[in-house]
Amino acid sequence: MSQVFGDRVKQARELEGLSQLELAKAIGVSQTLIAFVETNTRQPTPELLEQLAVHTHQVPDFFRQPPAEDFPTGSLLYRARTAMTAQQKTRVRQYARMVMELADALLARRPHALPVKLMPIVGPPEEAARRARRVLEEALKIAPDEPITGLILGLEQSGVLVVAMPIEIDKGDAFCAWTGADKRRPVIVVSAKTVGDRLRLNVAHELGHLLLHPDGTASLGEVEPEANRFAAELLCPAAAMHREIEAPVTLLSLAQLKRRWGVSVQMLIRRARDLEIITQRRYTYLFEQIGAKGWRMREPKHLDVPIEKPRLLRRLAEDLFSIPGGRIIDVNRLADATHLAPSRVADLLGAHADRSDLPRRGQTPTPRPSNVVDLASARSLRSVSS
């Protein structure tokens, strides 16, 4: 039997969020034995290997593959300092490592599928955001200072690999890093389990980290405010906000703009205050109304922004591993090629957009104009619109 790599056993265990003791109890062995296996002090018996595979939802061949490159800490470093537990951080990094192995296996067969057009930028966050917008506007063929209606699509077309994980990322919905041997591949990892406006904001925030803080050496007190400023200018350019946020600024008028710009009402309120479009008094009043309506944690579902899913990973799988004569991915063949369990491959691909998620010919992904709002929205907001 070929060698079992202890690092793979550790990866599989941490993907499940298990301690060595918890895995040992589930299998019926000692924690010491699991530790010995993970440090390559002992090789597991065929029976133990089978049990490891069953309890970590892997296939035995997964443990026989040499360890892959670890996913860099990247922007997880900033979040981990303030909110994430060590176990949470470890689990999401191992998930990122697994999905990147899948991505690397596909990109190795299509090495020119992801030319990078967005590189680190030195300068103020707002200027960096404007430069990044120009790249995205060219990729998406949209006019300057218009809503970026396909942010993730634009990033993929600009060389940023966006991958989704079918789990929640505690205390955040995305993180990023420059990956590869030469650290020249920008990657943003997102959770598939979030709402559309928050996802867009977090993706824009992580792009700010990629472009402004590529080496991860800046202090925590600097990086988060700078990434926030970058995201605000990228998604809600100052020139456009001065043009479109008109008095009187109410929750109703901001809900209409939410549909158009794909960001939360709360972000629009903060942006209006930062740009001095509204006074501090109006800002406070609007947030009092947000609190009274119970919107701080979750804005009304009828105002939801469509969720954008990454597309590139699944498109590569369709191109390379489809069943002959169709566009259905042969999950078993792809699983064999990557030494992952078919269920793992299906979960990872399921977090990415397939053809049915894309606009059909003749449809436009552009949100409705800002002067249009449905009756349900109007009725819900009318009582707090003054």
N, C-alpha and C positions, 0 to 999 in steps of 0.2 A: 504494500500500500504506500502511495506517495506521501510525502511529508505534510502534516497539518501545521499551519502557522498560527502560533498563539495570538498574534495581533488580530487575526481574523476572528478568532473566538471572542476576544475582547470587543471588537467592533460589533459583532452580532449581539452580544449581551447588552452593550450600551445602546444599541438601536432600540432594544426593547425596554430601556430604562430600568434594567435590573442590576442589583449589586451581585457580587460573586456569591454571597451567602444565599440570596434569593434564588439564583439560578441553580445552585447546588441543591437546595431543598426541593426545588421543582423536579429535579432529575433523580434525587435520592442518593447523592454522593456528598463527600465532604467539601467544604469551602477550600480547604488546602489543595485538594486535587484540582479544582478549577484554577486556582492560582498557579499551580505547577504547569498546567496546560497552557495558560496564557503567557507564561514566561519562557515557554519552550523547554522547561525542565523535564517534562514528561510528555510523551505522545499519547493521545487518547486511544483506547481500544476501538475496534469497529462499532461495538455496541454503544460506547459512550459518544462516539462521533454522531451516530444516528440520533441519539437522544438530544445532543446539542443542536442538531439541525431541526428537530421537531419543536423544541422549546424556544427557538429563536426565529422560526419561520424562514429558514434558509435551506439550501440543498447541500449535501456533503461536499460537493466540489467547491463550494464557496470557500471553505476552510483550507483548501489545498492551493489556493491562489496566493502568490507572493503579495505582501502588503502593498496597497496602493498609496500614492502620495496623500498625506493628510491635508484636509481642507484648511487653508490659512485662517488665523483668527479674524483678520479683517475688522469689520465694524462690530463684530461680536464683542471685541475687546471693550469697546465703549459701553455697550449695553450690559455686558456681564459685570462691569464694575458697579453698576447701580441697581440692577433689577433682577437679573437671572441667577438662579442657583448654579452651582458647579455641575450638578447632574443635568439640569436643563441645557446648559451650554454644551456639555459633552454629547447629549443625545442629538441636538440639532446639527452639531458638527459632523457626527457620524452619518446622519441622514444626508447631509450635503456631500459628504465623501462618497456615499453610495450613488447618489444621483449623478455626481460628476463622473464616476466610473462609467455609468451608462452613457452619459454625454460624450465622454472621451472615446468610447468604443465606436459610437456613431460618427463622430467628427473625424476619427482616424480613417474612415472610409470616404469621407468628403472633406478633405483638408482645407479646401478653399471656400467652404460654406459660410464662414464667419469673418470676413475682413473687418478689422477694427478701425473705426473712423472717429472714435471718441477717446481722447488721451488726456492724461492729467493736465490741469490748467493752473497756472500761477496767477493770482490776482484776487480781487474782492469777489465774494460769492455771487453778487448780482451780475457782475461782468462775466463770470464763468458760466452762469445760467444762460445769459443771453447768447454766448458763443455756442453752448450746447444746444440751445433752441434752434439756432440756424442750421445745425447738422440734422436735427430731427425734422425741421420744416422741409428741408430738401428731401429727406428720406420719405416723408409722408405726403409731400406735394401739397402742403398747406401754406396759407398766407402768413406773413409775420404777425405776431401778437394775436393770433387766433387760438382757440382751444386746441390742445394736443389731444385729439379724441382717441388715438390709438397709441398711447405712451409705450406700452410694452412692445407692440409691433415695431414702432419707430426705433426703439433701443435695439431690438434684434436685427433690424436692417442696418443699424449703425455699428454692429459688431459686438454688442453687449450680449453675453449669453445669460438669459433669464430662465431659471429653472424653478419649478414649483414642487413643494413637498406636501404630501397628503396628510399633514399633521398641523396642529396649531403651534406657533412659535410663541411661547409665553413671554409676556411683557414686550411684544413687538411682532410685526408681521413680515419683516424682511431683514436681511443682512447681506453684506457684500464683501468681496475680496478680489485682488488681482491674483490669478492662479497660473499654473504651469511652471515649467522649469525656469523660464526667464521672467515670470511674473508679468506677462504682457497680455493675458486674457482677462478682461473684466467680466466678473460674474456677479449677478444679483440672485439671491435665493429668496423666494417668497413662500408664504403659506397659502395654500389653496382654500383655507377656511377663514375668510374675512369678508368684509363688505367692500364695495367697489371704491368709494371715495377714500377710505382709509388705505386701501391697497395702493392707489395711485399716489397718495401723499408719501407713503413709505418708500415706494419705488423711487420717486423723485428725490427723497431724502438720501437714500442709499447711493443714487447716482452722484449726489453732491459729495458724499464721502469718497467715492471712487476717484472723482476728478480733483477734489481739493486736498484729500488726505491719503494719497496712495501708499505711503510707507507706514502709516499707522503710528507715527511718533508724536503727533500733536497732542496737547493736553486735553483732558476731557472737557474742561471749561471752555475750550475754544471750538472743538469739533462739532458738538451738537448744535450750538447757535448758528454756526456757519452753514451746516447742512440744512438747517431750517430756513435760513435766508435764501439759500440756493433753491430749495424746493418751492418756496413762495414765489420767487421771480420766474422760475421755470413754468409753473402751472398757472400762475396769475400775474402776468407781466404788469408792471406798474402803469405803463402807458394805457394798456387795455382797461385796467381797473378804474383809472381816472375817467375813462370814457364811458364805462358801462355801469358803475355804481353811482346811481343818481339819487338825489334827495326827493322825497323822504325815504331814508333807508329803513326798511321794515323786514320782518321775517318773511313776509310774502314776496317782496322783491328779491330778497336773497335766495329764497327757494327757487325762484325762476332762474337765477344765475347759477345755482347749483346744477340744474339740469344742463345748462350750456357749458359750464367749465369743468364739471366732473369733480368738484371738490365739495367738502362739507360746508354747511351754513356757518358753522363755527370758524372754519378757516377763513371764510370770506369776511366775517366780522373782524377777526384779528388783522387781516390784510388791510381792510378799510381803515382801521385805527392806525396801523403802522405807517400807512401812506397819508395820514391826516385827512382822509376823506370824511371821517366822522369824528365827533368830539369824544373825549373820555366819558362824558355824561351819557351820550348815546350808546357808546360801547357797553357801559355798565348796564344800562337799561335793557339792551338786547340780550345780554347774557342772563339777566334776571328772568327774562321771558323764556330763554332756553331752559333754565332751571325749573321754572314753573311748569313747563310742558314735559319735563322729564326727558329732555333730548341730550343731556350731557354725555351719556354713555352710548346712546343709540338714537339717531335721528329717524323720523318716521319711514316705514318701509316703502310707502308710496313715493318717497323722494329718493329711493335708492339709485345709485349710479351703477350701471351695468359692470359686472366683474370682468376684467380683462385677464385672459389666461395666456401664458406663454405658448407659442406655437412651434418654434423651431425644433425642439427635441422630438416631438411627435411627428412632425413632417419628415424628419430624417428617418425615423423608424418606418414610416409609411413607404418612403422611397426605397429603403434598403431591405425591409423584412416583411413586405406584404405578401399575402397568399397569391400565387399566380392567377392572373385574370381578374383581380379585384384590388380594392384599397384597404382590405382588412388586414391588420398587422398579425403576423404569425408570432404570437407571444412566446410560444414554446421554443421556436427557433431562435428568437432574440434572447430568451433566457439561457439557452444552451451556449450561445456565443459570449454571454457576459457572466456566466456561472452564477446567476441569480435565480432565485425561485420564481416560477412564472407568476405567482401571486404578487411578489414584490414588483416585478416588471409592470404588471397590470395596474397596480396602485400608482406607481410613479407616472406612467403614461396617462392614467386617468385624470391626473391633476393638470394636464396640458390640453390645449385646444385641439379638437379635431376639425374636420372639414365642416361638420354641422354647426360648429360654433362661429364660423365666419359669416359675414354678411353675404347674402345671395346676390347674384348679378342684378344690378338695378337698385339695390338697397344702398343706403348711405349710413355709415356709422356716426355721422355728425348729429349731436343732440339737437333738439328743437330750438328754435330761436328763443331768446331770453324773454320775449313778450308773450310766450305761450305757456300756460300752466293748466293742468287738468282740473276738473271741478272738485275732485276729492281734495287736492292740494289746497285749492282756494278756500273751501269750506273749513278745512282743518286749521288754516292759518289766519282766517279773516278776523278772529277774535283777538289776535295779538299783533295785527298789522299796523296799528297806529303808532 
